[in-house]
Amino acid sequence: MILVCNQCLGVNRVPDERLQDSPKCGKCQNSLLSGEVLEANEALFTKLTARSELPVVVDFWASWCGPCKMMAPVFAKLAITMKGKAIFVKVNTESEQQLAARFAIRSIPTLKVFKQGKVVGDMAGALPESQLKEWIGQYL
């Protein structure tokens, strides 16, 4: 399994059976799968979605968006629950306007699931935890 370090952007190869063992980056020794939601700029987003072999679940959001604020704790909880199965990323559409434009984000929150650089799923709007987990689960 190929994983990208969110700190140094190093590319790491981790055996599938070791994904649950909290693997560390070979370059900077930071955790590769912390279970935290990553705040992504364009460089991190591009490297994660293009190189990581784990699905990358991306939440396009904005600080002024009420539904985004309501969904944030649910998204964070699922990042912990699904650690080792997917990487959870947030992209602030206000500070990363080029990314939002590139993916034609028209409403927020918008969720997209990437596998090896390609969008395999997308959905607009906030969901309760059980429905969000089920929606993400179909892409794992």
N, CA, C and O atoms as CSV, one atom per row, in Angstrom:
chain,resi,resn,atom,element,x,y,z
A,1,MET,N,N,0.848,-1.172,0.000
A,1,MET,CA,C,0.000,0.000,0.000
A,1,MET,C,C,0.897,1.240,0.000
A,1,MET,O,O,1.822,1.341,0.805
A,2,ILE,N,N,0.624,2.165,-0.889
A,2,ILE,CA,C,1.360,3.425,-0.960
A,2,ILE,C,C,0.607,4.469,-0.144
A,2,ILE,O,O,-0.592,4.669,-0.343
A,3,LEU,N,N,1.304,5.136,0.774
A,3,LEU,CA,C,0.728,6.206,1.581
A,3,LEU,C,C,1.616,7.436,1.502
A,3,LEU,O,O,2.842,7.329,1.481
A,4,VAL,N,N,0.989,8.600,1.458
A,4,VAL,CA,C,1.708,9.868,1.407
A,4,VAL,C,C,1.700,10.493,2.789
A,4,VAL,O,O,0.659,10.546,3.443
A,5,CYS,N,N,2.861,10.969,3.240
A,5,CYS,CA,C,2.971,11.640,4.536
A,5,CYS,C,C,2.380,13.046,4.413
A,5,CYS,O,O,2.734,13.799,3.506
A,6,ASN,N,N,1.487,13.387,5.323
A,6,ASN,CA,C,0.863,14.715,5.269
A,6,ASN,C,C,1.792,15.806,5.801
A,6,ASN,O,O,1.474,16.988,5.670
A,7,GLN,N,N,2.922,15.448,6.392
A,7,GLN,CA,C,3.861,16.436,6.911
A,7,GLN,C,C,4.946,16.791,5.890
A,7,GLN,O,O,5.158,17.964,5.585
A,8,CYS,N,N,5.627,15.776,5.367
A,8,CYS,CA,C,6.766,16.031,4.466
A,8,CYS,C,C,6.449,15.685,3.005
A,8,CYS,O,O,7.278,15.902,2.121
A,9,LEU,N,N,5.253,15.148,2.754
A,9,LEU,CA,C,4.803,14.714,1.426
A,9,LEU,C,C,5.619,13.553,0.875
A,9,LEU,O,O,5.604,13.282,-0.326
A,10,GLY,N,N,6.342,12.862,1.781
A,10,GLY,CA,C,7.089,11.684,1.372
A,10,GLY,C,C,6.152,10.540,1.014
A,10,GLY,O,O,5.077,10.398,1.597
A,11,VAL,N,N,6.566,9.731,0.056
A,11,VAL,CA,C,5.779,8.577,-0.378
A,11,VAL,C,C,6.330,7.340,0.313
A,11,VAL,O,O,7.530,7.069,0.253
A,12,ASN,N,N,5.446,6.586,0.973
A,12,ASN,CA,C,5.846,5.421,1.763
A,12,ASN,C,C,5.108,4.181,1.290
A,12,ASN,O,O,3.946,4.249,0.889
A,13,ARG,N,N,5.796,3.049,1.341
A,13,ARG,CA,C,5.179,1.764,1.022
A,13,ARG,C,C,4.977,1.027,2.348
A,13,ARG,O,O,5.924,0.808,3.103
A,14,VAL,N,N,3.711,0.646,2.619
A,14,VAL,CA,C,3.361,-0.030,3.866
A,14,VAL,C,C,2.610,-1.315,3.512
A,14,VAL,O,O,1.650,-1.272,2.743
A,15,PRO,N,N,3.036,-2.459,4.064
A,15,PRO,CA,C,2.290,-3.702,3.810
A,15,PRO,C,C,0.851,-3.571,4.320
A,15,PRO,O,O,0.621,-2.981,5.375
A,16,ASP,N,N,-0.101,-4.112,3.587
A,16,ASP,CA,C,-1.517,-4.018,3.952
A,16,ASP,C,C,-1.777,-4.466,5.390
A,16,ASP,O,O,-2.571,-3.852,6.103
A,17,GLU,N,N,-1.108,-5.536,5.810
A,17,GLU,CA,C,-1.348,-6.076,7.157
A,17,GLU,C,C,-0.810,-5.159,8.258
A,17,GLU,O,O,-1.114,-5.378,9.431
A,18,ARG,N,N,-0.026,-4.147,7.916
A,18,ARG,CA,C,0.540,-3.221,8.912
A,18,ARG,C,C,-0.224,-1.902,9.010
A,18,ARG,O,O,0.151,-1.029,9.793
A,19,LEU,N,N,-1.286,-1.749,8.227
A,19,LEU,CA,C,-2.028,-0.493,8.232
A,19,LEU,C,C,-2.626,-0.161,9.600
A,19,LEU,O,O,-2.733,1.013,9.956
A,20,GLN,N,N,-3.008,-1.158,10.354
A,20,GLN,CA,C,-3.607,-0.932,11.674
A,20,GLN,C,C,-2.565,-0.727,12.772
A,20,GLN,O,O,-2.931,-0.483,13.922
A,21,ASP,N,N,-1.264,-0.822,12.441
A,21,ASP,CA,C,-0.182,-0.711,13.422
A,21,ASP,C,C,0.392,0.698,13.554
A,21,ASP,O,O,1.507,0.864,14.049
A,22,SER,N,N,-0.358,1.719,13.116
A,22,SER,CA,C,0.105,3.116,13.171
A,22,SER,C,C,1.469,3.294,12.502
A,22,SER,O,O,2.436,3.674,13.163
A,23,PRO,N,N,1.555,3.023,11.193
A,23,PRO,CA,C,2.837,3.157,10.499
A,23,PRO,C,C,3.343,4.594,10.507
A,23,PRO,O,O,2.563,5.546,10.536
A,24,LYS,N,N,4.665,4.728,10.481
A,24,LYS,CA,C,5.313,6.043,10.494
A,24,LYS,C,C,6.021,6.282,9.167
A,24,LYS,O,O,6.423,5.347,8.474
A,25,CYS,N,N,6.161,7.549,8.837
A,25,CYS,CA,C,6.860,7.944,7.617
A,25,CYS,C,C,8.337,7.581,7.739
A,25,CYS,O,O,8.960,7.840,8.768
A,26,GLY,N,N,8.887,6.988,6.702
A,26,GLY,CA,C,10.300,6.633,6.708
A,26,GLY,C,C,11.214,7.839,6.627
A,26,GLY,O,O,12.393,7.745,6.966
A,27,LYS,N,N,10.693,8.963,6.187
A,27,LYS,CA,C,11.496,10.170,6.016
A,27,LYS,C,C,11.482,11.062,7.267
A,27,LYS,O,O,12.538,11.480,7.743
A,28,CYS,N,N,10.274,11.356,7.803
A,28,CYS,CA,C,10.186,12.312,8.923
A,28,CYS,C,C,9.692,11.686,10.226
A,28,CYS,O,O,9.651,12.361,11.254
A,29,GLN,N,N,9.317,10.404,10.197
A,29,GLN,CA,C,8.865,9.637,11.370
A,29,GLN,C,C,7.509,10.070,11.937
A,29,GLN,O,O,7.148,9.640,13.033
A,30,ASN,N,N,6.751,10.905,11.226
A,30,ASN,CA,C,5.399,11.250,11.660
A,30,ASN,C,C,4.457,10.114,11.308
A,30,ASN,O,O,4.736,9.318,10.412
A,31,SER,N,N,3.338,10.043,12.022
A,31,SER,CA,C,2.344,9.013,11.771
A,31,SER,C,C,1.716,9.198,10.396
A,31,SER,O,O,1.347,10.310,10.019
A,32,LEU,N,N,1.596,8.100,9.647
A,32,LEU,CA,C,0.978,8.157,8.321
A,32,LEU,C,C,-0.535,8.077,8.398
A,32,LEU,O,O,-1.226,8.620,7.536
A,33,LEU,N,N,-1.058,7.413,9.411
A,33,LEU,CA,C,-2.501,7.242,9.577
A,33,LEU,C,C,-2.888,7.624,10.995
A,33,LEU,O,O,-3.078,6.758,11.850
A,34,SER,N,N,-3.004,8.917,11.241
A,34,SER,CA,C,-3.271,9.387,12.596
A,34,SER,C,C,-4.737,9.280,12.981
A,34,SER,O,O,-5.062,9.320,14.168
A,35,GLY,N,N,-5.624,9.146,12.011
A,35,GLY,CA,C,-7.054,9.147,12.309
A,35,GLY,C,C,-7.607,10.553,12.431
A,35,GLY,O,O,-8.771,10.740,12.786
A,36,GLU,N,N,-6.785,11.534,12.141
A,36,GLU,CA,C,-7.226,12.928,12.181
A,36,GLU,C,C,-7.651,13.370,10.792
A,36,GLU,O,O,-7.207,12.824,9.782
A,37,VAL,N,N,-8.524,14.374,10.764
A,37,VAL,CA,C,-8.897,14.994,9.500
A,37,VAL,C,C,-7.770,15.951,9.123
A,37,VAL,O,O,-7.349,16.777,9.933
A,38,LEU,N,N,-7.286,15.834,7.893
A,38,LEU,CA,C,-6.191,16.682,7.429
A,38,LEU,C,C,-6.740,17.920,6.736
A,38,LEU,O,O,-7.624,17.823,5.885
A,39,GLU,N,N,-6.209,19.091,7.106
A,39,GLU,CA,C,-6.526,20.338,6.399
A,39,GLU,C,C,-5.577,20.415,5.219
A,39,GLU,O,O,-4.364,20.501,5.408
A,40,ALA,N,N,-6.106,20.385,4.005
A,40,ALA,CA,C,-5.246,20.283,2.832
A,40,ALA,C,C,-5.153,21.580,2.044
A,40,ALA,O,O,-6.155,22.238,1.764
A,41,ASN,N,N,-3.926,21.923,1.697
A,41,ASN,CA,C,-3.698,22.956,0.694
A,41,ASN,C,C,-3.596,22.229,-0.646
A,41,ASN,O,O,-3.740,21.008,-0.701
A,42,GLU,N,N,-3.351,22.964,-1.710
A,42,GLU,CA,C,-3.341,22.340,-3.036
A,42,GLU,C,C,-2.243,21.292,-3.182
A,42,GLU,O,O,-2.471,20.244,-3.785
A,43,ALA,N,N,-1.049,21.560,-2.638
A,43,ALA,CA,C,0.065,20.613,-2.766
A,43,ALA,C,C,-0.243,19.291,-2.060
A,43,ALA,O,O,-0.054,18.220,-2.635
A,44,LEU,N,N,-0.716,19.369,-0.816
A,44,LEU,CA,C,-1.043,18.155,-0.065
A,44,LEU,C,C,-2.202,17.418,-0.731
A,44,LEU,O,O,-2.152,16.199,-0.894
A,45,PHE,N,N,-3.230,18.144,-1.111
A,45,PHE,CA,C,-4.390,17.538,-1.763
A,45,PHE,C,C,-3.975,16.774,-3.028
A,45,PHE,O,O,-4.368,15.625,-3.227
A,46,THR,N,N,-3.183,17.424,-3.867
A,46,THR,CA,C,-2.766,16.814,-5.129
A,46,THR,C,C,-1.951,15.554,-4.888
A,46,THR,O,O,-2.180,14.534,-5.538
A,47,LYS,N,N,-1.008,15.612,-3.966
A,47,LYS,CA,C,-0.151,14.451,-3.698
A,47,LYS,C,C,-0.958,13.306,-3.079
A,47,LYS,O,O,-0.792,12.148,-3.462
A,48,LEU,N,N,-1.842,13.636,-2.109
A,48,LEU,CA,C,-2.655,12.603,-1.464
A,48,LEU,C,C,-3.568,11.903,-2.457
A,48,LEU,O,O,-3.619,10.674,-2.502
A,49,THR,N,N,-4.285,12.680,-3.251
A,49,THR,CA,C,-5.259,12.068,-4.148
A,49,THR,C,C,-4.589,11.324,-5.299
A,49,THR,O,O,-5.128,10.333,-5.793
A,50,ALA,N,N,-3.427,11.789,-5.728
A,50,ALA,CA,C,-2.758,11.146,-6.859
A,50,ALA,C,C,-1.971,9.906,-6.461
A,50,ALA,O,O,-1.918,8.949,-7.233
A,51,ARG,N,N,-1.362,9.891,-5.286
A,51,ARG,CA,C,-0.424,8.820,-4.936
A,51,ARG,C,C,-0.944,7.814,-3.916
A,51,ARG,O,O,-0.551,6.648,-3.956
A,52,SER,N,N,-1.814,8.233,-3.009
A,52,SER,CA,C,-2.263,7.327,-1.956
A,52,SER,C,C,-3.137,6.220,-2.539
A,52,SER,O,O,-4.021,6.475,-3.357
A,53,GLU,N,N,-2.878,4.996,-2.109
A,53,GLU,CA,C,-3.689,3.872,-2.560
A,53,GLU,C,C,-4.936,3.678,-1.702
A,53,GLU,O,O,-5.857,2.965,-2.100
A,54,LEU,N,N,-4.970,4.305,-0.531
A,54,LEU,CA,C,-6.195,4.287,0.263
A,54,LEU,C,C,-7.159,5.310,-0.336
A,54,LEU,O,O,-6.717,6.328,-0.868
A,55,PRO,N,N,-8.462,5.060,-0.260
A,55,PRO,CA,C,-9.405,6.081,-0.717
A,55,PRO,C,C,-9.222,7.367,0.098
A,55,PRO,O,O,-8.938,7.318,1.295
A,56,VAL,N,N,-9.386,8.502,-0.557
A,56,VAL,CA,C,-9.282,9.799,0.102
A,56,VAL,C,C,-10.666,10.445,0.063
A,56,VAL,O,O,-11.199,10.736,-1.008
A,57,VAL,N,N,-11.240,10.664,1.252
A,57,VAL,CA,C,-12.561,11.284,1.375
A,57,VAL,C,C,-12.335,12.765,1.641
A,57,VAL,O,O,-11.714,13.135,2.637
A,58,VAL,N,N,-12.843,13.613,0.747
A,58,VAL,CA,C,-12.584,15.046,0.825
A,58,VAL,C,C,-13.880,15.788,1.102
A,58,VAL,O,O,-14.889,15.584,0.427
A,59,ASP,N,N,-13.835,16.655,2.111
A,59,ASP,CA,C,-14.951,17.536,2.467
A,59,ASP,C,C,-14.586,18.946,2.026
A,59,ASP,O,O,-13.699,19.571,2.608
A,60,PHE,N,N,-15.273,19.452,0.991
A,60,PHE,CA,C,-15.101,20.838,0.577
A,60,PHE,C,C,-16.067,21.666,1.418
A,60,PHE,O,O,-17.274,21.427,1.386
A,61,TRP,N,N,-15.550,22.634,2.169
A,61,TRP,CA,C,-16.343,23.364,3.148
A,61,TRP,C,C,-15.935,24.846,3.180
A,61,TRP,O,O,-14.992,25.264,2.509
A,62,ALA,N,N,-16.674,25.621,3.979
A,62,ALA,CA,C,-16.330,27.027,4.232
A,62,ALA,C,C,-16.717,27.361,5.670
A,62,ALA,O,O,-17.649,26.773,6.220
A,63,SER,N,N,-16.007,28.295,6.269
A,63,SER,CA,C,-16.221,28.630,7.682
A,63,SER,C,C,-17.583,29.261,7.943
A,63,SER,O,O,-18.090,29.168,9.061
A,64,TRP,N,N,-18.186,29.893,6.956
A,64,TRP,CA,C,-19.485,30.550,7.138
A,64,TRP,C,C,-20.670,29.604,6.917
A,64,TRP,O,O,-21.818,30.008,7.103
A,65,CYS,N,N,-20.414,28.377,6.532
A,65,CYS,CA,C,-21.460,27.409,6.167
A,65,CYS,C,C,-21.980,26.664,7.402
A,65,CYS,O,O,-21.239,25.920,8.044
A,66,GLY,N,N,-23.247,26.872,7.723
A,66,GLY,CA,C,-23.871,26.203,8.872
A,66,GLY,C,C,-23.859,24.684,8.771
A,66,GLY,O,O,-23.412,24.023,9.709
A,67,PRO,N,N,-24.338,24.097,7.660
A,67,PRO,CA,C,-24.298,22.633,7.530
A,67,PRO,C,C,-22.876,22.066,7.608
A,67,PRO,O,O,-22.674,20.955,8.097
A,68,CYS,N,N,-21.890,22.838,7.121
A,68,CYS,CA,C,-20.492,22.387,7.206
A,68,CYS,C,C,-20.067,22.262,8.668
A,68,CYS,O,O,-19.415,21.293,9.058
A,69,LYS,N,N,-20.446,23.258,9.466
A,69,LYS,CA,C,-20.103,23.238,10.896
A,69,LYS,C,C,-20.796,22.080,11.602
A,69,LYS,O,O,-20.221,21.460,12.496
A,70,MET,N,N,-22.032,21.788,11.201
A,70,MET,CA,C,-22.761,20.689,11.834
A,70,MET,C,C,-22.151,19.336,11.469
A,70,MET,O,O,-22.147,18.416,12.287
A,71,MET,N,N,-21.645,19.215,10.265
A,71,MET,CA,C,-21.104,17.939,9.819
A,71,MET,C,C,-19.656,17.713,10.266
A,71,MET,O,O,-19.198,16.570,10.299
A,72,ALA,N,N,-18.939,18.765,10.606
A,72,ALA,CA,C,-17.515,18.642,10.943
A,72,ALA,C,C,-17.239,17.612,12.046
A,72,ALA,O,O,-16.337,16.792,11.875
A,73,PRO,N,N,-17.974,17.614,13.171
A,73,PRO,CA,C,-17.683,16.602,14.202
A,73,PRO,C,C,-17.975,15.171,13.734
A,73,PRO,O,O,-17.279,14.237,14.131
A,74,VAL,N,N,-18.980,15.001,12.910
A,74,VAL,CA,C,-19.313,13.681,12.370
A,74,VAL,C,C,-18.187,13.199,11.459
A,74,VAL,O,O,-17.773,12.043,11.533
A,75,PHE,N,N,-17.698,14.088,10.604
A,75,PHE,CA,C,-16.595,13.775,9.692
A,75,PHE,C,C,-15.355,13.389,10.498
A,75,PHE,O,O,-14.672,12.420,10.166
A,76,ALA,N,N,-15.065,14.154,11.562
A,76,ALA,CA,C,-13.901,13.875,12.415
A,76,ALA,C,C,-14.045,12.525,13.123
A,76,ALA,O,O,-13.071,11.782,13.248
A,77,LYS,N,N,-15.244,12.211,13.581
A,77,LYS,CA,C,-15.476,10.933,14.255
A,77,LYS,C,C,-15.274,9.760,13.295
A,77,LYS,O,O,-14.687,8.742,13.661
A,78,LEU,N,N,-15.764,9.915,12.071
A,78,LEU,CA,C,-15.587,8.849,11.083
A,78,LEU,C,C,-14.122,8.690,10.684
A,78,LEU,O,O,-13.683,7.585,10.365
A,79,ALA,N,N,-13.366,9.784,10.701
A,79,ALA,CA,C,-11.926,9.694,10.395
A,79,ALA,C,C,-11.234,8.779,11.405
A,79,ALA,O,O,-10.338,8.017,11.040
A,80,ILE,N,N,-11.640,8.849,12.657
A,80,ILE,CA,C,-11.072,7.985,13.700
A,80,ILE,C,C,-11.584,6.555,13.532
A,80,ILE,O,O,-10.808,5.600,13.566
A,81,THR,N,N,-12.894,6.419,13.352
A,81,THR,CA,C,-13.522,5.103,13.213
A,81,THR,C,C,-12.987,4.328,12.011
A,81,THR,O,O,-12.815,3.111,12.076
A,82,MET,N,N,-12.728,5.035,10.921
A,82,MET,CA,C,-12.321,4.385,9.673
A,82,MET,C,C,-10.813,4.507,9.421
A,82,MET,O,O,-10.352,4.376,8.287
A,83,LYS,N,N,-10.064,4.756,10.481
A,83,LYS,CA,C,-8.606,4.861,10.378
A,83,LYS,C,C,-8.043,3.591,9.746
A,83,LYS,O,O,-8.393,2.484,10.155
A,84,GLY,N,N,-7.179,3.748,8.756
A,84,GLY,CA,C,-6.580,2.614,8.067
A,84,GLY,C,C,-7.391,2.125,6.882
A,84,GLY,O,O,-6.921,1.295,6.104
A,85,LYS,N,N,-8.624,2.642,6.740
A,85,LYS,CA,C,-9.478,2.256,5.616
A,85,LYS,C,C,-9.614,3.383,4.603
A,85,LYS,O,O,-9.852,3.145,3.419
A,86,ALA,N,N,-9.460,4.623,5.086
A,86,ALA,CA,C,-9.577,5.805,4.222
A,86,ALA,C,C,-8.834,6.961,4.878
A,86,ALA,O,O,-8.577,6.948,6.082
A,87,ILE,N,N,-8.496,7.958,4.071
A,87,ILE,CA,C,-7.873,9.186,4.562
A,87,ILE,C,C,-8.912,10.285,4.441
A,87,ILE,O,O,-9.536,10.440,3.391
A,88,PHE,N,N,-9.102,11.047,5.505
A,88,PHE,CA,C,-10.116,12.096,5.544
A,88,PHE,C,C,-9.451,13.457,5.456
A,88,PHE,O,O,-8.535,13.768,6.217
A,89,VAL,N,N,-9.930,14.268,4.509
A,89,VAL,CA,C,-9.317,15.559,4.206
A,89,VAL,C,C,-10.393,16.623,4.110
A,89,VAL,O,O,-11.480,16.382,3.585
A,90,LYS,N,N,-10.077,17.812,4.628
A,90,LYS,CA,C,-10.959,18.967,4.471
A,90,LYS,C,C,-10.253,19.998,3.591
A,90,LYS,O,O,-9.058,20.252,3.747
A,91,VAL,N,N,-11.006,20.582,2.671
A,91,VAL,CA,C,-10.485,21.648,1.821
A,91,VAL,C,C,-11.371,22.870,2.034
A,91,VAL,O,O,-12.565,22.844,1.736
A,92,ASN,N,N,-10.774,23.938,2.554
A,92,ASN,CA,C,-11.495,25.192,2.765
A,92,ASN,C,C,-11.638,25.889,1.413
A,92,ASN,O,O,-10.646,26.309,0.816
A,93,THR,N,N,-12.870,26.007,0.938
A,93,THR,CA,C,-13.103,26.574,-0.395
A,93,THR,C,C,-12.801,28.068,-0.451
A,93,THR,O,O,-12.647,28.624,-1.539
A,94,GLU,N,N,-12.713,28.720,0.699
A,94,GLU,CA,C,-12.365,30.142,0.723
A,94,GLU,C,C,-10.876,30.348,0.489
A,94,GLU,O,O,-10.482,31.236,-0.267
A,95,SER,N,N,-10.051,29.539,1.127
A,95,SER,CA,C,-8.601,29.702,0.986
A,95,SER,C,C,-8.030,28.893,-0.182
A,95,SER,O,O,-6.931,29.187,-0.653
A,96,GLU,N,N,-8.749,27.898,-0.646
A,96,GLU,CA,C,-8.291,27.059,-1.763
A,96,GLU,C,C,-9.289,27.184,-2.919
A,96,GLU,O,O,-9.877,26.193,-3.353
A,97,GLN,N,N,-9.470,28.404,-3.406
A,97,GLN,CA,C,-10.464,28.674,-4.438
A,97,GLN,C,C,-10.151,27.969,-5.754
A,97,GLN,O,O,-11.068,27.579,-6.477
A,98,GLN,N,N,-8.872,27.801,-6.073
A,98,GLN,CA,C,-8.517,27.111,-7.318
A,98,GLN,C,C,-8.948,25.644,-7.288
A,98,GLN,O,O,-9.417,25.106,-8.291
A,99,LEU,N,N,-8.784,25.000,-6.124
A,99,LEU,CA,C,-9.234,23.610,-5.998
A,99,LEU,C,C,-10.746,23.522,-6.131
A,99,LEU,O,O,-11.268,22.641,-6.813
A,100,ALA,N,N,-11.442,24.440,-5.475
A,100,ALA,CA,C,-12.902,24.446,-5.556
A,100,ALA,C,C,-13.353,24.638,-7.001
A,100,ALA,O,O,-14.298,23.989,-7.450
A,101,ALA,N,N,-12.688,25.515,-7.719
A,101,ALA,CA,C,-13.039,25.748,-9.123
A,101,ALA,C,C,-12.708,24.531,-9.981
A,101,ALA,O,O,-13.476,24.161,-10.869
A,102,ARG,N,N,-11.563,23.913,-9.711
A,102,ARG,CA,C,-11.130,22.744,-10.486
A,102,ARG,C,C,-12.138,21.597,-10.417
A,102,ARG,O,O,-12.322,20.857,-11.383
A,103,PHE,N,N,-12.790,21.463,-9.254
A,103,PHE,CA,C,-13.753,20.383,-9.077
A,103,PHE,C,C,-15.192,20.879,-9.145
A,103,PHE,O,O,-16.117,20.168,-8.753
A,104,ALA,N,N,-15.379,22.109,-9.647
A,104,ALA,CA,C,-16.712,22.683,-9.875
A,104,ALA,C,C,-17.597,22.596,-8.634
A,104,ALA,O,O,-18.748,22.165,-8.713
A,105,ILE,N,N,-17.058,23.007,-7.498
A,105,ILE,CA,C,-17.830,22.988,-6.256
A,105,ILE,C,C,-18.837,24.126,-6.309
A,105,ILE,O,O,-18.460,25.298,-6.315
A,106,ARG,N,N,-20.116,23.778,-6.348
A,106,ARG,CA,C,-21.197,24.763,-6.457
A,106,ARG,C,C,-21.956,24.934,-5.149
A,106,ARG,O,O,-22.519,25.996,-4.887
A,107,SER,N,N,-21.970,23.894,-4.334
A,107,SER,CA,C,-22.630,23.975,-3.031
A,107,SER,C,C,-21.737,23.296,-2.006
A,107,SER,O,O,-20.946,22.410,-2.328
A,108,ILE,N,N,-21.886,23.733,-0.775
A,108,ILE,CA,C,-21.085,23.138,0.293
A,108,ILE,C,C,-21.996,22.760,1.448
A,108,ILE,O,O,-23.017,23.416,1.654
A,109,PRO,N,N,-21.668,21.742,2.196
A,109,PRO,CA,C,-20.520,20.875,1.975
A,109,PRO,C,C,-20.723,19.980,0.750
A,109,PRO,O,O,-21.835,19.549,0.446
A,110,THR,N,N,-19.630,19.720,0.071
A,110,THR,CA,C,-19.593,18.731,-1.000
A,110,THR,C,C,-18.523,17.725,-0.631
A,110,THR,O,O,-17.398,18.091,-0.290
A,111,LEU,N,N,-18.881,16.461,-0.703
A,111,LEU,CA,C,-17.939,15.385,-0.411
A,111,LEU,C,C,-17.576,14.677,-1.706
A,111,LEU,O,O,-18.428,14.441,-2.563
A,112,LYS,N,N,-16.301,14.343,-1.833
A,112,LYS,CA,C,-15.825,13.570,-2.975
A,112,LYS,C,C,-14.910,12.474,-2.439
A,112,LYS,O,O,-14.171,12.681,-1.477
A,113,VAL,N,N,-14.970,11.317,-3.069
A,113,VAL,CA,C,-14.079,10.210,-2.739
A,113,VAL,C,C,-13.169,9.992,-3.942
A,113,VAL,O,O,-13.631,9.835,-5.072
A,114,PHE,N,N,-11.859,9.985,-3.672
A,114,PHE,CA,C,-10.858,9.786,-4.713
A,114,PHE,C,C,-10.179,8.443,-4.513
A,114,PHE,O,O,-9.867,8.045,-3.390
A,115,LYS,N,N,-9.958,7.758,-5.611
A,115,LYS,CA,C,-9.147,6.534,-5.608
A,115,LYS,C,C,-8.138,6.684,-6.726
A,115,LYS,O,O,-8.504,6.805,-7.895
A,116,GLN,N,N,-6.865,6.674,-6.363
A,116,GLN,CA,C,-5.757,6.780,-7.300
A,116,GLN,C,C,-5.960,7.911,-8.309
A,116,GLN,O,O,-5.809,7.731,-9.517
A,117,GLY,N,N,-6.307,9.080,-7.770
A,117,GLY,CA,C,-6.398,10.291,-8.568
A,117,GLY,C,C,-7.721,10.547,-9.257
A,117,GLY,O,O,-7.913,11.610,-9.846
A,118,LYS,N,N,-8.633,9.599,-9.196
A,118,LYS,CA,C,-9.912,9.754,-9.875
A,118,LYS,C,C,-11.057,9.878,-8.871
A,118,LYS,O,O,-11.065,9.219,-7.831
A,119,VAL,N,N,-12.027,10.740,-9.205
A,119,VAL,CA,C,-13.226,10.863,-8.380
A,119,VAL,C,C,-14.096,9.647,-8.643
A,119,VAL,O,O,-14.494,9.389,-9.779
A,120,VAL,N,N,-14.393,8.895,-7.574
A,120,VAL,CA,C,-15.247,7.714,-7.717
A,120,VAL,C,C,-16.614,7.924,-7.077
A,120,VAL,O,O,-17.535,7.131,-7.278
A,121,GLY,N,N,-16.735,9.004,-6.304
A,121,GLY,CA,C,-18.017,9.302,-5.679
A,121,GLY,C,C,-18.086,10.755,-5.284
A,121,GLY,O,O,-17.085,11.343,-4.876
A,122,ASP,N,N,-19.274,11.343,-5.404
A,122,ASP,CA,C,-19.459,12.703,-4.912
A,122,ASP,C,C,-20.895,12.896,-4.455
A,122,ASP,O,O,-21.817,12.221,-4.913
A,123,MET,N,N,-21.051,13.842,-3.535
A,123,MET,CA,C,-22.344,14.104,-2.948
A,123,MET,C,C,-22.333,15.511,-2.362
A,123,MET,O,O,-21.342,15.928,-1.763
A,124,ALA,N,N,-23.409,16.227,-2.530
A,124,ALA,CA,C,-23.537,17.552,-1.932
A,124,ALA,C,C,-24.506,17.476,-0.760
A,124,ALA,O,O,-25.513,16.771,-0.817
A,125,GLY,N,N,-24.190,18.209,0.303
A,125,GLY,CA,C,-25.062,18.265,1.471
A,125,GLY,C,C,-24.523,17.478,2.647
A,125,GLY,O,O,-23.684,16.590,2.499
A,126,ALA,N,N,-25.028,17.830,3.819
A,126,ALA,CA,C,-24.617,17.164,5.056
A,126,ALA,C,C,-25.488,15.935,5.305
A,126,ALA,O,O,-26.673,15.918,4.970
A,127,LEU,N,N,-24.889,14.925,5.888
A,127,LEU,CA,C,-25.604,13.699,6.234
A,127,LEU,C,C,-25.384,13.367,7.703
A,127,LEU,O,O,-24.355,13.737,8.269
A,128,PRO,N,N,-26.337,12.670,8.336
A,128,PRO,CA,C,-26.081,12.161,9.679
A,128,PRO,C,C,-25.027,11.062,9.621
A,128,PRO,O,O,-24.751,10.512,8.555
A,129,GLU,N,N,-24.443,10.747,10.768
A,129,GLU,CA,C,-23.317,9.820,10.839
A,129,GLU,C,C,-23.568,8.480,10.162
A,129,GLU,O,O,-22.735,8.023,9.378
A,130,SER,N,N,-24.685,7.849,10.444
A,130,SER,CA,C,-24.934,6.514,9.889
A,130,SER,C,C,-25.006,6.543,8.365
A,130,SER,O,O,-24.469,5.653,7.705
A,131,GLN,N,N,-25.654,7.542,7.809
A,131,GLN,CA,C,-25.771,7.639,6.356
A,131,GLN,C,C,-24.433,7.995,5.713
A,131,GLN,O,O,-24.101,7.489,4.641
A,132,LEU,N,N,-23.667,8.867,6.369
A,132,LEU,CA,C,-22.354,9.241,5.846
A,132,LEU,C,C,-21.420,8.038,5.847
A,132,LEU,O,O,-20.688,7.815,4.883
A,133,LYS,N,N,-21.446,7.263,6.933
A,133,LYS,CA,C,-20.603,6.068,7.023
A,133,LYS,C,C,-20.979,5.059,5.935
A,133,LYS,O,O,-20.106,4.449,5.319
A,134,GLU,N,N,-22.269,4.890,5.706
A,134,GLU,CA,C,-22.733,3.968,4.672
A,134,GLU,C,C,-22.317,4.463,3.280
A,134,GLU,O,O,-21.899,3.669,2.437
A,135,TRP,N,N,-22.433,5.777,3.042
A,135,TRP,CA,C,-22.063,6.336,1.746
A,135,TRP,C,C,-20.574,6.139,1.480
A,135,TRP,O,O,-20.186,5.734,0.384
A,136,ILE,N,N,-19.729,6.429,2.490
A,136,ILE,CA,C,-18.277,6.255,2.329
A,136,ILE,C,C,-17.942,4.778,2.161
A,136,ILE,O,O,-17.078,4.421,1.360
A,137,GLY,N,N,-18.624,3.924,2.913
A,137,GLY,CA,C,-18.357,2.487,2.899
A,137,GLY,C,C,-18.460,1.840,1.533
A,137,GLY,O,O,-17.773,0.858,1.254
A,138,GLN,N,N,-19.307,2.380,0.684
A,138,GLN,CA,C,-19.459,1.779,-0.648
A,138,GLN,C,C,-18.245,1.999,-1.543
A,138,GLN,O,O,-18.129,1.367,-2.593
A,139,TYR,N,N,-17.328,2.897,-1.135
A,139,TYR,CA,C,-16.134,3.174,-1.937
A,139,TYR,C,C,-14.867,2.564,-1.341
A,139,TYR,O,O,-13.778,2.755,-1.884
A,140,LEU,N,N,-14.993,1.837,-0.239
A,140,LEU,CA,C,-13.809,1.238,0.384
A,140,LEU,C,C,-13.491,-0.121,-0.216
A,140,LEU,O,O,-12.526,-0.766,0.192
